[in-house]
């Protein structure tokens, strides 16, 4: 285990202090988040030490070995850029949750509230390392008339600024989900567009699933008849089904909110009716048809603008990403990832790369 000295933390704290001076957001929030992140980064253990430690749980060792293999595959075979030393260490956390993520939206329109941060620009979420502060921030947004939603997260990317570790929270997932998450986060390092949260997260959702499919179905010992390959296929099919469900719901809600002939209270009443119908439809019709058995939370929590947008952030036009990959690029994921990195930043609307003529 490497020495855990303050010397390793100082560059991180200096960087975050600079962000505090530059940012227009609450400097106390930045300082707290920076201190929490610095502590996590200072606790990293090199994976080669964890893997050779006889005390490491065998199932955990297997997941970490797969994560390292997937990381090499992302860089060497898929051409993911800016990986650096990301995901070559493990950070053990004292709780089951890495962070809590707050999202908020006005009750009468589908528009995520955003917060501004230096470097990354405006983002449609805000992370907290304290449950008390996350819930207090949610309550404050609700008092201001917003729908608000707090959810846990098991991983995130610092976009190459630091060597992100694998968090112990991630190891609660199964092997396919662990590998998908590694690919998802490395995809952010490869391509991230300031102020384009819906594109960034949906692109990374696609990249994570597509890379997992190529990895598990093509690696030595893999193949379409293996359990992990079939599960990766099922998870991608499920994600696309959820994408279609969410996009249809969004379309219906936007039509309701566009009704200028109705007073605000009536539009909100109609949206609540549509949300209730969608909740029942997902629980009784959509989820029973999902092959991998995920998305239980969507069948358990009431929907509102914040909960919908927080989740649909990751599910925009997944069928179009799939078509672009399988038809436009004939399944060549490495070539597609290279093209997206060059082409998406040139577009005013990065989702236009998904239009049929784009490929």
Phi, psi and omega in degrees: 000131182290156177297138182257069183265161178297337181302326181287337184270334187303312179300323179296313182294323178296317178299312182293327176296321176298320177297322180300320181288328185276329192282149175271355179276176185302117182294332178294321177299314181298318181296315179297313180297320179296317179295317179297315180294322178298319178297320178296314182295326180290342183267005185297142175242132177302137184296328181295332176285319179296318184291331181265358179284119181297344180278350181292133179300134183302319179294320177296319179300319179296319179293320180292323176297318177298319180299317178295318178297318179295321179299314178299320179297318180299318183281309189280324186257329182256352175074024177298132182262161173064029178289327180055228177256018181300139174064034171249005178227167177238134174245116179272126183256151183281356182226175181280353185235130176290309182204165175248134186248126179261132168232155182212154179207147173301150183287340187249017173197153180271089182207112181291134169294142181237155174240144182261135175226149176296157178075303186269347180080211181278132179231147186269033177199165180217129185262146178228142176261005179234125179298320181300315181289324178297315181290326177295320178294321176299313180298322179295317179295319179295323178294336178274002176096013180264152157287139180221152188211133176242130180224153177278158173224147182256355182196157169201169182246140172266016172062030177091355178294323177229164178279091183301135175273168162279125181273143181301334178298328181295331186286356173286342181278165177282174188300318182294317180293324177299311182294318177303317182294319177301313179297318180302310183290322176294331177297326176295320177297325181290319182209121176215126182251121182301130176078009183241061186300317183293320177292313183305312185285323179290319175301317181291326174299312177301311184299319180297314181290314183296317180295322178296321177299311181297319182295304186287328184272348183240350183289162176300128184087358179264207181127162187293346181262008181268156183298314183293320178297313181297321179293320177299319177298313181297319182294324178288319176300318179297316181300320180290324176295318178294322177301314180297318179299312184291321181291324176295318178297316177302316181299316179297319181292320179297325177295322177295313183292339179278358183285087180291345181280353181248145175291161184304315182299324180289321177298319179293323177297317179294322179294321179296322176296318180294320178297318180296318178296321180293320179301314180292321180295319180294315182296318189263337186240311186283306186298321178301339180267001180278127189287328185268353173075023180267194174065031180299327184296329179291338178265004185238335185250138175300150180266145167209184185299321182289315181293322179295309185291328178298326181270319182291345173310327185263000191230030181276121170057041180295327175297325180288323173300317180297315179298317180300319180291308189279330181255307182296323182244014173050037176081004181275090185292322180299315179295320179296317181297322177295318180294317179299319180300324180276321191273318185303318180295343181276346187266138172298317173248105184297337178295346179294345175295344181271352181293148187307324183280351186294321183282000000 
